[in-house]
Amino acid sequence: MKLTVDSAMIDNNNMIKLTGEMVGEYLEALIFAIDEVKSGNNLPVIIDMAGLTFIDSKGAAFLLNVKQKFNDRKIALAAVPADVRNTLARLHIDEQYRIFSNKEEALMRI
């Protein structure tokens, strides 16, 4: 299943919603969305992973790159599925992000 990326502005936050598989061959749409948000404003960024079904090492490495790109502002992950969270934990990427149980909590607490 390909990666679908939807971006929206919600309560003065950039929300990026991911659906599908976050693997190297499908990252192009996410790269575009991240670049658009980076150049568009300086508001916080929430990556909603509720619809994510899988992440590979290239997808995980991309998250590290995203964190470095946005080192000047708040960025968080929301609704990370257990399998994806386990992958991020094994690679210690979860230590780089604030992670919220759902997008509503992220919107309130970021």
Secondary structure, 3 states (H helix, E strand, C coil): CCCEEEEEEECCEEEEEEEEEECHHHCHHHHHHHHHHHHHCCCCEEEEEEEEEEECHHHHHHHHHHHHHCCCCCEEEECCCHHHHHHHHHCCCHHHCEEECCHHHHHHHC
